[in-house]
């Protein structure tokens, strides 16, 4: 395109428009100076020294203060020296006070406020009803299709039908157009990639994972069960997870339970059937006992916390310290019943049959005699598991002798059954109570002192609920065919 004669390019004339400070383009020679490097937005204004007077518009409080100083007869210079305000600002407000007698800011003319209509001639409209939140789904089911067809045949509008099936009005409008065109509401075949596996292959994944007795078959291993002609897995492990989810399988966290044989399960099932009809009052006449270890430094739970990301490294609140072997541990023996907790003993070292015999004579028998004295009409029963020190000859003979002379009985107990003993739950509660304490024990002696304090805090309602759960525990064992339960 040719430029007409007699005209000049705009670049030949120096522009008067101020260039942006910090621009990367060079300044015009002889017209503007070099603005220097680009500065941040907050530093573009000229920075003031701390010794400069305040430069701001007067607030209502400042105006009242200036008014009092002017009424006292002070000059402008004296006010500036006393307050630190700018001389021009004080002069401007003092002149306004002399001319108008007030320091109120002049109001600018603006848009007049809206007049409120007459309520009698214009009644308020009825409040709008809040529509129900529509839940969007990817695809409607056959039942939803039937509701849509029936609703349209009955003369319902699209909005009403949408509220009936939980869909938007636009979705019902599309269904209505399909019905008017003589089409069905069935899903049309998509144009995406077809599935690589059929129903038989999907069932094969499920069978291989569900029938593994060790439960160690995961998606990467299950993907190798279906291969193509070249011997490569047909699906990726992530797709295998999708196939398993479609067939109703879920991943759950593993739990620690005692290893049980078939004999253990049969003995547990027999015991649960024999005791399922026991009343709650009968379970409350049992003195439950067991041992449990407690560590000085509790195991970290490694939860989550909010921290500020400072880059590499860890925030101090993100670290939860650990100690080897838990900083030391102690073994504690205890007993309780529905009426209250019993004695608590610190067992030094490994407990042997001789040590447990001393606990029976010095701890168990006094507790049974005390409860029998308070309730003489009841026959108390002592419970213990089948540990080797509990079933030792001297301990068994001593309990049998006490049963013949004083009438105290020992409850027969199936092996590998900690879920049937409510004192196991009491130990877990006691450990949680120790974690909630602000002071962490630094030695075994401090841990033992805290254990005794928390043991005395265990209330009767908690103990009563634990004992009253025994009928349900028996039913759960029967339902699990003698296997482990969730207790």
C-alpha positions in Angstrom: 0.0 0.0 0.0 1.5 3.4 -1.1 1.4 6.4 1.2 -0.1 9.5 -0.4 2.3 12.3 -1.1 2.5 15.1 1.4 2.0 12.8 4.4 4.5 11.6 6.9 4.7 8.5 8.9 3.5 8.7 12.5 6.8 7.3 13.7 8.6 10.4 12.2 6.9 12.6 14.9 7.8 12.3 18.6 4.8 11.1 20.6 3.6 13.1 23.6 2.0 10.0 25.2 3.9 9.0 28.3 5.6 5.6 27.9 5.1 3.0 30.5 7.8 3.1 33.1 10.1 0.1 32.8 9.2 -0.6 29.2 11.6 -2.8 27.3 11.5 -0.5 24.3 14.2 2.1 24.1 13.3 5.7 24.8 13.0 8.2 22.0 16.2 10.1 21.6 15.9 13.8 22.6 12.3 13.3 23.7 12.1 11.2 26.9 14.6 9.9 29.4 15.5 6.4 30.1 12.9 5.2 32.7 15.3 2.6 34.1 14.5 -1.0 35.1 11.0 -2.2 35.7 9.8 -1.8 39.3 7.1 -3.6 41.2 3.6 -2.1 41.2 3.9 -1.2 44.9 7.1 0.8 44.4 6.2 2.9 41.4 5.2 5.8 43.5 7.9 8.0 44.9 8.8 6.6 48.3 8.7 9.0 51.2 11.0 9.3 54.1 9.9 8.6 57.6 10.6 12.2 58.5 8.0 13.5 55.9 4.7 14.7 57.3 1.5 12.7 56.9 -0.1 13.1 53.5 -3.7 11.8 53.7 -7.2 13.1 53.7 -8.5 14.2 57.1 -10.8 11.8 58.8 -13.7 12.9 61.1 -11.4 12.4 64.1 -8.7 14.6 62.5 -11.2 17.3 61.7 -12.5 17.5 65.2 -9.0 17.7 66.6 -8.1 20.5 64.1 -11.3 22.4 65.0 -10.4 22.3 68.7 -6.9 23.6 68.0 -8.2 26.5 65.8 -10.7 27.4 68.5 -7.8 27.7 71.0 -6.2 30.3 68.7 -3.2 28.4 67.5 -1.6 29.3 64.2 -1.1 27.0 61.3 2.7 26.6 62.0 2.0 25.8 65.6 -0.6 23.1 64.6 1.9 21.6 62.1 4.6 21.4 64.7 2.3 19.8 67.2 0.5 17.3 65.0 2.9 16.6 62.1 0.3 17.3 59.4 1.2 19.0 56.1 1.0 22.8 56.2 -1.0 23.0 52.9 -3.6 20.6 54.2 -4.0 22.4 57.5 -4.3 25.8 55.7 -6.9 24.4 53.3 -9.1 23.1 56.1 -8.7 26.2 58.2 -9.8 28.4 55.3 -12.8 26.3 54.8 -13.6 26.6 58.5 -13.4 30.4 58.3 -15.6 30.7 55.2 -18.3 28.1 56.0 -18.0 27.7 59.7 -17.8 23.9 59.3 -15.4 21.3 58.1 -17.9 18.9 56.6 -17.1 17.6 53.1 -19.3 18.9 50.4 -21.7 16.3 49.1 -21.6 15.7 45.4 -24.8 15.6 43.5 -25.6 12.0 42.6 -28.4 9.8 41.5 -31.5 10.3 43.7 -32.5 7.3 45.8 -35.3 5.0 44.5 -38.6 5.8 45.8 -40.4 3.0 47.6 -43.6 2.2 45.8 -46.9 2.4 47.6 -47.5 -1.0 49.2 -51.3 -0.7 48.9 -51.2 0.0 45.1 -48.2 -2.4 44.5 -48.6 -5.5 46.7 -45.5 -7.6 47.3 -45.2 -10.6 45.0 -45.5 -14.1 46.4 -42.2 -15.6 47.6 -40.6 -17.9 45.1 -40.4 -21.5 46.1 -36.9 -22.9 46.3 -36.4 -25.5 43.7 -35.0 -28.8 44.6 -31.4 -29.4 43.7 -31.2 -31.6 40.7 -28.8 -34.5 40.9 -27.1 -35.1 37.6 -26.4 -38.6 36.4 -24.5 -39.9 33.4 -27.2 -42.1 32.1 -30.9 -42.7 33.0 -32.0 -46.2 33.9 -34.8 -48.2 32.3 -36.9 -47.3 35.3 -36.3 -43.6 34.8 -37.2 -44.0 31.1 -40.5 -45.6 32.1 -41.3 -42.7 34.5 -40.6 -40.2 31.8 -42.9 -41.9 29.3 -45.7 -42.3 31.9 -45.3 -38.7 33.0 -45.6 -37.3 29.5 -48.6 -39.5 28.7 -50.4 -38.2 31.9 -49.9 -34.6 30.6 -47.2 -33.5 33.0 -44.9 -30.8 31.7 -41.2 -31.2 31.3 -40.3 -29.5 34.5 -42.6 -31.7 36.6 -41.3 -34.8 34.9 -37.7 -33.7 35.5 -38.4 -33.2 39.3 -39.9 -36.7 39.3 -36.9 -38.5 38.0 -34.3 -36.0 39.3 -33.3 -34.6 35.8 -33.1 -31.2 34.2 -35.9 -29.8 32.0 -33.5 -29.9 29.0 -32.9 -33.7 29.5 -36.7 -34.4 29.5 -37.1 -32.2 26.4 -34.6 -34.4 24.5 -36.5 -37.5 25.6 -39.8 -36.0 24.5 -38.4 -35.2 21.1 -37.2 -38.8 20.7 -40.6 -40.2 21.7 -42.4 -37.8 19.2 -40.0 -39.0 16.5 -41.0 -42.6 17.2 -37.6 -43.5 18.7 -37.0 -45.4 21.9 -35.2 -44.1 25.0 -32.7 -46.9 25.0 -29.1 -45.9 25.0 -27.6 -45.8 21.5 -24.3 -47.7 20.8 -21.4 -45.4 21.3 -18.6 -44.7 18.9 -15.8 -45.3 21.4 -13.3 -48.0 21.6 -14.8 -51.5 22.2 -13.9 -53.4 25.4 -11.0 -55.7 25.1 -12.5 -58.3 27.5 -15.9 -60.0 27.6 -18.0 -61.1 30.6 -16.1 -64.4 30.8 -12.7 -62.7 31.1 -14.1 -60.3 33.7 -15.4 -63.2 35.8 -12.0 -64.8 35.5 -10.4 -61.8 37.1 -12.9 -61.9 40.0 -12.5 -65.7 40.5 -8.7 -65.4 40.7 -8.8 -62.6 43.2 -11.7 -63.8 45.3 -10.4 -67.4 45.7 -6.9 -66.6 46.7 -6.6 -67.9 50.3 -3.7 -65.5 51.2 -5.5 -62.4 49.7 -2.1 -61.4 48.1 -3.4 -61.2 44.5 -3.6 -57.6 43.5 -4.5 -55.9 40.2 -1.0 -56.2 38.7 -1.0 -60.0 39.4 -4.6 -60.5 38.2 -3.8 -58.7 34.9 -1.5 -61.6 34.0 -4.3 -64.1 34.1 -5.8 -63.0 30.7 -3.2 -62.7 27.9 -3.4 -62.2 24.2 -1.8 -64.3 21.4 1.6 -62.8 22.1 1.5 -63.6 25.8 1.1 -60.0 26.9 -1.6 -58.9 29.4 -4.8 -57.8 27.7 -5.6 -55.1 30.3 -3.6 -52.6 32.3 -3.8 -53.1 36.1 -5.9 -49.9 36.4 -8.4 -51.4 34.0 -8.5 -54.6 36.0 -9.4 -52.6 39.1 -12.3 -51.1 37.1 -13.5 -54.6 36.1 -13.4 -55.7 39.7 -15.3 -52.7 40.9 -18.0 -53.3 38.3 -18.6 -56.8 39.7 -19.1 -55.4 43.3 -15.7 -56.0 44.7 -14.1 -53.4 47.1 -10.7 -53.0 48.6 -10.6 -52.9 52.4 -7.8 -52.5 54.9 -6.4 -55.6 56.4 -6.8 -56.2 60.2 -4.7 -58.2 62.6 -6.4 -61.2 64.0 -5.0 -64.4 65.7 -4.2 -67.3 63.4 -6.9 -69.9 63.7 -7.1 -73.5 62.7 -10.3 -75.5 62.0 -10.1 -76.9 65.6 -10.0 -73.4 67.0 -13.1 -72.3 65.0 -15.0 -75.4 66.0 -14.2 -74.8 69.7 -15.2 -71.2 69.4 -18.5 -72.0 67.7 -19.3 -74.6 70.3 -18.5 -72.2 73.2 -20.7 -69.4 71.6 -23.7 -71.7 71.2 -23.4 -72.9 74.8 -23.3 -69.3 76.2 -25.6 -67.5 73.8 -28.6 -67.9 76.1 -26.8 -66.4 79.2 -28.6 -63.4 80.6 -26.9 -60.1 81.1 -27.0 -60.5 84.9 -25.0 -63.7 84.6 -22.3 -62.1 82.5 -22.0 -59.3 85.2 -20.9 -61.9 87.8 -17.6 -62.6 86.0 -14.2 -61.2 86.9 -12.3 -60.6 83.7 -8.5 -60.6 83.7 -5.7 -60.4 81.2 -2.2 -58.9 80.7 -1.2 -56.2 78.2 2.1 -54.4 77.3 2.4 -50.6 77.5 5.3 -48.7 75.8 6.8 -45.5 77.2 6.8 -43.8 73.8 3.6 -44.6 72.0 3.7 -45.7 68.4 3.2 -42.8 65.9 -0.2 -42.7 64.2 1.3 -40.5 61.3 -1.8 -38.4 60.7 -2.1 -35.3 58.6 -1.4 -31.7 59.5 -1.6 -28.3 57.7 1.8 -26.8 57.0 3.3 -24.0 54.9 5.3 -25.4 51.9 8.8 -24.0 52.3 10.3 -26.2 49.6 12.6 -29.1 50.3 12.8 -30.4 53.8 10.1 -30.9 56.4 8.1 -28.5 58.6 8.8 -29.2 62.3 5.1 -29.9 62.9 5.2 -32.4 60.1 7.7 -34.7 62.0 6.5 -37.2 64.5 9.4 -38.6 66.5 10.0 -42.3 67.1 12.2 -44.2 69.5 13.7 -47.7 69.2 11.7 -50.3 71.0 9.2 -47.7 72.0 11.6 -46.3 74.6 11.0 -49.3 76.8 7.8 -51.1 77.8 6.1 -52.7 80.9 3.7 -55.5 81.2 0.6 -54.9 83.3 -2.0 -57.4 84.7 -5.5 -56.2 85.5 -9.0 -57.4 86.2 -12.5 -55.8 86.2 -16.1 -56.6 86.4 -19.4 -54.8 85.7 -19.3 -53.4 89.2 -15.9 -51.7 88.8 -12.2 -52.1 88.1 -10.0 -54.4 90.2 -6.4 -54.3 91.1 -3.6 -53.4 88.7 -0.1 -55.0 88.9 3.1 -54.2 87.2 4.8 -57.4 86.2 8.6 -57.0 86.2 10.3 -59.0 83.5 8.8 -62.1 81.8 5.9 -63.5 83.7 6.2 -67.2 84.7 3.9 -69.7 86.2 5.3 -68.9 89.6 4.6 -65.2 89.2 1.0 -65.8 88.0 0.4 -68.1 91.0 1.4 -65.2 93.2 -1.1 -63.0 91.4 -3.9 -65.5 92.0 -3.2 -65.7 95.7 -2.6 -61.9 96.3 -4.9 -60.3 93.7 -7.6 -62.6 92.3 -8.8 -64.2 95.5 -9.1 -60.9 97.4 -11.1 -59.4 94.6 -13.5 -62.4 94.4 -13.9 -62.4 98.2 -14.6 -58.6 98.2 -17.3 -58.9 95.5 -18.8 -62.0 97.1 -19.0 -60.1 100.4 -20.8 -57.1 98.8 -23.2 -59.5 97.0 -23.4 -62.8 98.9 -26.3 -64.1 96.9 -24.3 -64.2 93.7 -21.8 -66.8 92.6 -18.7 -65.1 91.1 -16.8 -66.7 88.2 -13.2 -66.0 87.3 -12.1 -65.7 83.6 -8.6 -66.2 82.2 -7.4 -67.1 78.7 -5.5 -70.3 77.9 -2.0 -69.0 78.1 0.7 -71.5 79.1 1.3 -69.8 82.5 -2.5 -69.8 83.2 -2.9 -73.5 82.5 0.2 -74.6 84.5 -0.3 -77.4 86.9 0.2 -75.4 90.1 -2.2 -72.6 88.9 -4.8 -75.1 87.8 -4.6 -77.0 91.1 -4.9 -73.9 93.2 -8.0 -72.6 91.4 -9.6 -76.1 91.7 -8.9 -76.1 95.4 -10.5 -72.7 95.8 -13.5 -73.8 93.9 -14.0 -76.7 96.2 -13.5 -74.7 99.4 -14.9 -71.3 98.6 -17.2 -71.9 95.7 -15.4 -69.7 93.2 -15.6 -71.1 89.6 -13.4 -70.7 86.6 -15.0 -70.0 83.2 -14.0 -72.4 80.5 -12.4 -70.4 77.6 -11.7 -71.2 74.0 -8.3 -70.6 72.6 -7.4 -67.8 70.2 -10.4 -65.7 71.4 -9.3 -62.2 72.3 -12.4 -60.8 70.6 -14.6 -62.5 73.2 -12.8 -60.9 76.2 -14.1 -57.4 76.9 -10.9 -56.5 78.8 -9.1 -56.3 75.4 -11.3 -53.3 74.6 -10.5 -51.9 78.0 -6.8 -52.0 77.3 -7.3 -50.1 74.0 -9.4 -47.5 75.7 -6.7 -47.1 78.4 -3.9 -46.6 75.7 -6.0 -43.9 74.0 -6.4 -42.2 77.4 -2.6 -42.2 77.8 -2.1 -40.6 74.4 -4.4 -37.8 75.3 -2.3 -36.7 78.2 -0.2 -33.6 77.7 2.8 -34.9 79.5 4.6 -37.9 77.8 6.3 -40.3 80.3 10.1 -40.3 80.2 10.6 -43.5 82.1 8.9 -46.7 83.1 8.1 -45.4 86.6 6.3 -42.3 85.1 4.4 -44.6 82.8 3.3 -46.8 85.7 2.1 -43.7 87.7 0.1 -42.5 84.7 -1.4 -45.9 84.2 -2.6 -46.1 87.8 -4.2 -42.6 87.5 -6.1 -43.5 84.3 -7.1 -46.9 85.6 -9.0 -45.3 88.5 -10.8 -42.9 86.1 -12.6 -45.8 84.3 -16.3 -45.3 84.9 -18.9 -47.8 85.8 -21.0 -47.0 82.7 -18.2 -47.9 80.4 -17.5 -51.2 82.2 -21.2 -52.1 82.1 -21.4 -51.5 78.4 -18.4 -53.8 77.7 -19.8 -56.6 79.8 -23.3 -56.3 78.4 -21.9 -56.8 74.8 -21.2 -60.4 75.5 -24.5 -61.8 74.1 -23.9 -60.0 70.9 -20.3 -61.3 70.7 -21.6 -64.8 71.0 -24.0 -64.2 68.1 -21.3 -62.7 66.0 -19.1 -65.8 66.5 -21.9 -68.0 65.5 -22.6 -65.9 62.4 -18.9 -66.1 61.5 -18.9 -69.9 61.9 -16.3 -69.7 64.6 -14.1 -67.3 62.8 -12.8 -63.9 64.0 -15.2 -61.0 64.5 -15.0 -57.2 64.5 -14.9 -56.9 68.3 
